[in-house]
Amino acid sequence: MEPATPHPALRGALIALLAAGLFGASTPALQHWGRGVGSFATAALLYAGAAVAGVLLRQPVRAEARLRRGDAPRLAAMALFGAAIGPVALAWGLQHTGAGGASLMLTLEALFTALCARLWFHETMDGRVLAALALLTAGGMALVLDRADAGGGQVVGLLAVLAATAAWGVDNALSRPLAERDPGQVVAAKGALGALATAALALALGEAAPPWRAALALLAIGALGYGLSLRCYLLAQRAFGAARTASVFASAPFIGAVCAWALGDRSGSAWMAGAALLMAAGIALHLAERHEHEHAHDALEHEHAHRHDDGHHEHRHEPMPAGAHSHAHRHAPLRHRHAHVPDPHHAHRH
């Protein structure tokens, strides 16, 4: 049986774009509603909202694989980098630089994610991918030069945003093995851990409680821009790997910059326009990639949501289920040729 589509990256790209839109719009909203709120209190509210969204988005047991006890250390590391260091650095940085430049700097999250994916999971990175990463890096450097013209405080704020992108890059790579689990469960667990840790730090440092309107707004931003966005991100990782998901997700800063401009941020400049063009070119290179060759699948046993019309799940049921379902299953060795991406079934080396 041949795979259902000759363009396996399309579904993952569309889901990643949805994740990017939700997260990109959250950045200027966060700057507006997080003004005057402590960084740790902001992070706690964002991930409390994400945890609530994760609980509401959980799938039935038969539809998705459950989290396991052995996933706890990875979830804790994800919470440290993605739900504590990342949002705290971003919240602080947004208070010291413009929302437009900060939104575009977040594009570099793709660079850190791709590098981690290459080092840890050996995901393929050909000349096209390396050129795209170089363009993204050049765009980030242009933003730093742009903010340097605005004063040292702006640079410090932008560097804090850069630290947030590095933390989220590590978080994204750490989350790749959990992409086969129920994304609602992963979001709920990560959000709860991050909210508890940052709330404890906010109390220990004596950060004041935010006004109720700001608190509700930050909870809503967390539910949509972090919770629902993360669920989509995990589904995209499942579809076509960590590095490519991050590359498509790099469109989030452009959405954020447009939203910031709509909200009145006029901090743009020629440097920022050049950075946007460089980053857009990098994203376009990633999306234009097509990878096809004959490859072998080793015997594999795992559990995840799957269908029986994708060319890789030919085991039988009595009766045969319709649509996606989850259970432990075994793949027999197989050799064939088709267009593919580094999803859980195509982690072979090159």
N, C-alpha and C positions, 0 to 999 in steps of 0.2 A: 504494500500500500504506500502510495506517495503522500508527502505532506499536503495538507489541505490548501496551502497558499504558497506561491513562489516568492512572496514578499513577507517573510516571517517577522521582520522588524516593524511592520506597519502598526500592528495592534499595540505593541509595547511603546512605540513612539507616540501614539495618540494618548495613551494612558499617562505617559510621562509629561506630555504637554498639558494635560488637565492638572496634574500635580503641580506643574510649574506655574500655571495660571493662579491656582489657589495660594501658593506660597508667595509668588511675586506680588500679588495685590496686598498681602498681609504686611509687607515691609513698610510702606508709607502709612498704613493704618496703625501699625505698631508705633511709629514715631509720633503720630498724633495723640493716640490714647495713652502711650507710655510716658509722655512728658511729665517729669516731676515724680515719677514712680521709681522706687529703687530697682536696681538691675535684677537682684535675686527675687524680689517680689513679683516683678514682671515675668520672669522665667517660670516661677511657680504657677502663676495664673494661666500662662500659655499652655503649659503641659497638663494642668488640671483640666482645661478645656479639651485638650487632645485625648486625655484618658476617658473622659465622658463620651467623646465621639467614638473612640475605639470600642467601648462597651456596647454602644448602640449599633455599631457596624459588624458585630460578631456574626459569624455564619453558623448554620446548623452543623452538628457533628459530622454528618455524612457528606457535607459539601466541602469541608476544608480539614486539613490535618491540624491536630491540636498541638499546643506548646508542650514541651517535655521538661522534666526536672533538669536534665543536662543542659538546657538552654539558658539557665539562670545566670551563669557567669557572663555569657555573651550579652544578655539583656542588661546586666549591670554595667558593663563597659559601654554599651550603646547609650544608656541613660547618662553616664558620666560625660561622654563627649558630646552627644547630641541633644540631651535635655538639660544639661547644666552648663558646661563650658561654652557651647555654641550660642545659646540664646542670651546668656549673661554678657558675653563679649559683644554680641550684636546690639543688645539693649544699651550698653554703655557707649559703644561706638556711634549709634544713632543720635545720642545726645551731644556728640562732639563733631559731627560732620553732616553734610547735606544728604537727604534721603535719596536723591537721584544718583549721586556718586556711590553711595553705599549699596544701592540696589544693583548697580552694574558690577561693583566689586564682587558681589556674591556669585558672579559667573565663575570665578576661580574655584568654587566648590567642585566643579567638574574636573579640573586639573588634579586636585588632591585625590578625588575619588578614583580617577583613572589610574593614577600612579599606584595607589594602594591595591586596586584590582589587579594590576599587572604584577606587582610584587607578591601578593598573597595568593591569588587565584590563577595567575598565568593567563589572563584573558588576552586575546590577540590584539596587537597594536601595530598595524602596518604603517607605511609612510604617510598615508592619508590621515590616520589618527594622530600620528606624531605632529604633522603639520597643523592640524586643528588645535592641538594642545599648545603649540608654540604661538598661534594667533591669540588664543585665550590669555596666555601669559603676557604677551605684548600689550593686550588691551588693559590688563590689570596694571601694568607699569605706567601706561598712559594716564590712568586714573590717579595714581599716586603723584605724578608730575602735575596734573591738574590741581589737585588739592594742595600741593606745595605752594602754588601761586596764591592760595587763599589764606596761608598762615600755618604755623606749626601745629596748632590745635586741631586743624582739619586733618593733617597727616596722621596725628596720633589716633584720631577717631577712625580714620580709614584703616589704619593698621589693626585696630581692634576688630573691625569687620573682617579683615583678612584672617585674623586668628579664629574667628567664628567659622569661616569657610573651611579652614584646615580641620577644625574639630568635627564639622559636619562631614567632611570627606572621609575621615576615619570612621565615623558613625555609619556612613553609607556602605563602606566596604565591610564593616562588621555585620551589617544587617543582611548581606547577601545570602549566607547560609540559611537564614530564617525566612527567605522569600517563599519557601514551600509551605510554611505554616500559615494558619489563619491570620491574615493581616490585621483583622480587627483585634484579635488577642494580642498580637505583637504591639500594636499601637497603645492598647489599654495598659499593658504591663510597662512599657517604656515610659508612657506619660505619667503613670502613677509613681514610678520610681523617681523620675525627674522632678515631679511636683513635690514629693516628700522631701527630697534632698535640698532643693533650693528654698522651700518654705522654711526648713529648719535653719538654713544659713541666714535667711532674711530675718528671722526672729533673733538669732544669735547676734547679728550685727545691729539690731535695733532699727531696722527699716520700718518706716511708718506704713500703716495700712492705707491703701489707695482709696480715693472716693468711690462710692458704690457704682457710679456710672462708668468710671474708668475700669473698675474691676470686672463688671459685666461685659464691657467691650473687649477687654483682654481675654476673657474666657471664650467669647465668641470667635475672636481672631485665632485663638489656640485650637478650637474645635475644627474650624474650616482650614486655616492656613497651615496648621501643623498636624492635626489629627486626620482629617479627610485627605489632605495632601500626602501624608506619609503612607496611608493605606494605598493610594494610587501609585505612589513611588515603589512600594514593595511589589505590587502587581506588575509594574513595568520591569523591575529587576527580574522577576520570575520569567517574564516574556523574552527579554534579550540582554540580560547581564548588567553588572554594576557600572562598568565604564560607559556604555552607550546610554543607559538610563540617565546618568549624570550629565552626559553631553546634551541630550535633549532638554533635560531639566535646566540647563544653563540659560534657556530662554526666559526663565523666571525674572531675572534682573531687568530685562527689557520691559516686561509687563509692569514691574515695580516702578521703573523710571517713568513710564507713561502715566501711571497712576499718581506718582509724585508730582509730575508736571501738571496734571489735572487738578491737584489739590493746591497748586500755587507755588511749588518749588521751582524757581527760575535760576538755579545754581549751575545750569549747564554752560558749556564753553566749547571751544574748538577741540580741546583735548578730549572732552567727554564724547563729542561726536566721533572723533577718530577712534576712541576706545570702543564705542558701540559698533562701528564698522568692522573693526578687527574681530570682535567677539562674534558678530553675526556671520562673518566669513568662516570662523572656526566651527560654529554650529552647523553651517551649511555643509562643510566638508564631512562632518560626522554623519549627517543624515543621508548623504549621497553614497555612503559605503554599501557595497554588495559583496558578500563573501560566500563563495561556493566552491566545493571540491569534494572528491570522494573521501569518505572518512569512515572509521570503524567505531562501533559502540561496544564496549566491554559489557559483560554481564553486570547488572546493577539491580539492587533491591532498595527501594525507598518508598516514602509515603507522601503524596501531595494530591491536590486537585488536578484531574486530568479528564480528557475525552478519548474516544476511540476512533476519531477520524483525523488524527494528526500524523499518522505514519510511524508513531513510536510506541503506541499502546495497543498491542494486538492480543493481549490476554483475554480470555473468555469469562463471561459471567452467565449464570443461569438464574433468572432471565437477564438479558443484556440491558443495562441501564441506559436511559436517554439523558444526554447532556453531561455536564461536569459532575464529578463525584470524587470522593477521596477514600483511599484505603491503601494498606501496604501491598505492593505488587512488585513483580520481578520482571526485568528486561533480559531477554536472551541476547547473546552476541549478534551483532548485525553490521553489515557493511552496505552503504549506499551513497548516493550523491544527490545533493539538493542545496539550495540556498539556506544558510542557517546563521545563527548568532549564538554567542556564548550563554545560552540558557542552561538550566540544570542537566539537560541531556547532551549538551555539546561543550563539555569542558575539556576536550582533548587538546593536547599541546600541538604546536606547529614548529 
